Amino acid sequence: MNPESHPLDKHYDYWFSTSNPKKFTDYEETIKAIATFTTVEEFWQVYSHLRKPDDIPLNTEYFVFQKGIKPMWEDEANKRGGRFMLRIKKGAASVFWEELLLAMIGEQFEVNDEICGVSVSVRAKEDTFAVWIRTAGDFSVKNSVKATLQRIWALSEKVHIDFREHPTQAKYPKSKFTPPAEPTPS
């Protein structure tokens, strides 16, 4: 590490995933770690070389998670947690994503080690942002995270930020799409 660099409190992995909604794929096979950063300078090197959410293909997701945590419900750090989600209309995802990333790596959430990571999902009609936390049952953490999101994104209290516990979603299949049946030999 360069002596003039600015170390972050935590180390992070940058991930991406792209999927074809018409084809069944195991979720874990779609996520790919593309970079690790441990300093402010490394973050900007990675971030400045990636396409922004407004410019990436549909059905693509970016994730930035603490080093060693995979962006999946089944990861040990995420099992008892949940995620806050905000859906926005197309056209502002890049700004929202940058603000969210800076808030996370800048420790603006002030909830110790509760933030596992953040994600953005680019879809046809809207984009979805998520903040993944370790402990779904800790109301002080949930209140703090929600208040921080409202502050960093300058949201009215009337804007709905959804929260979902991971265990309640784990009962659903990994994908809502099932593989096509194999053709029957004639």
N, C-alpha and C positions, 0 to 999 in steps of 0.2 A: 504494500500500500504506500502510495506517495505521501511523504510527511506533510504535504500541503493539502491533502485531501480531507474531506469532512465526513467521518464515519457516521453511519446511521446507528440508532440504538438496536435495530434488528437487521438481520440479513433477509433478503427476499429473492424469490424465484418468479420470473415472468413466464407465463404459460399462454398457449392459445389452443383453441379447438375449433374444428370446422366439421360440420355434419351435413349429410344429405337426408332430409326428412323422409325421403321415399325409400331409403335403404336402411335396414337394421344394422347397427354397429354397436359393439360393446363400448360404453362410454369411456372406460379407462383407456381403451385403445385410441380414442380420438384426442386425448389431451397430450400436449407436448410441451415440455419445458424448453424454453428458447434462450434464457439468459438468467444470470444471477447478478445481483448488485448488493454492495455492502457500504457504499459511500454515496454522497450526493452527486458527485461527479460521474460515477458509474451509472447511477439512475438516469441522468440526463443523456449519457452516451447511448444507453439502450433505448430510452423513450424517443429520442430525436431520430432514430433510425427506423422506427416502426411506423406503419401507416396508422393514422388516427381512426377511431371508431366510425366516424362519418364516411371514411374512405375504404372500409374493408367490406368484403362480400357478405351477403346475407347468410345467416346461420353460422356466423363466426363469433367466437367468444374470446375475450382476453381475461386473464386472471393474474393477479399479483398476490402471492401468498407468502407468509413467513417461510423461510428456508426449512425444508423437511416436512411441510404440510402439503398434501396433494389437494387440489380443488375438487374434492368429492366428499359426499356425506359420509362415506364409509371410513374415511381417514380417522384414526384414533382421536386427533385433536378436534374433529368436527362432530363426532358421534352424538354428543350430548348438547350440541349447540343448535344454532338456527341461523337464519339470515334475514336481514332487512332488505326489502326490494322496493324500488321505485321505477315505474314505467313512464317514459317520456315520449313525446311525439318525435318524429324523425327531424334531424337537422341540428340538434344541440348536443349530441352524444360526446363529441370530442371535448367540448368545454367541461361538461359534467365529469367526464372520465379524468381529465387532468386535475380538476379540483379535488376529486375523491382520492386520487393517488397521492397528491401532495399532502392532503389531510392525514392519510394513513402513515406515510413514511415520516411525516413531521410530527407524529405522535399527538395530533390535535384531539383525538378521541378521549384521551386521558382515562382509559379503563384498563391500565396495566397490560397484561398479556392476553386480554380477551379477544382482540381482533385477530382472526386467523388469516383473513385476506379479503380481497374485493374482486368483483368481476363486472364485466359489461357484456351483454348478449345483444347482438345486432340481428334484428328480425325485420320482416317486410313492412309492418305497419308502425312499429314502435321499438324502442331500445330499452333494455332493462338493466338496471344497476343493482348490485347486491353487495352487502357488507356481511361477511360470515363471522359469527362469534362462537366462542367455545361453550358458553353456558346459557342455555335457553331460559332457565328458571330464575336468573338473577335480574330482578326488576330494576335495580339501580343501574346496572350495566345497560339494560335495554333503554331506559329513560335517557341515559347519558348519550348513547349512540344516536338515538333518534334526534335529540336536541342538537347534537353536533352536525348531523346531516342537514337539518333545517337551517342551521347557521351557515355552513359552508356553501350550500346551494341557494341560500336566500329564499327559502320556501315559506309560504304561509302555513300556519298551523292547520289550515283547512286541507292542505295537500295530503293525500293518503299515502303513507309509507307502510307497506305491508310487512308483517313479520311472520315467518313460518319456522317451526321447529323441524330440524332434520329428521328425527325419528318418525314423525307423522308422515313424512314424505317417503321414507325408506320402504314403506309397504307397497309403493307403486313400482312397476317394472322400471328398469333403467331407461327404457325408451318406450314411448307410446306406440311406436311402430314395430310390428312383428315381421320376421322374415317371411318371404313368400313361401308357400308350400312347395315342396319338391315335386316336379312333374312325375306322374305315375307312368312307369314304363308300359308301353302297349304290347 
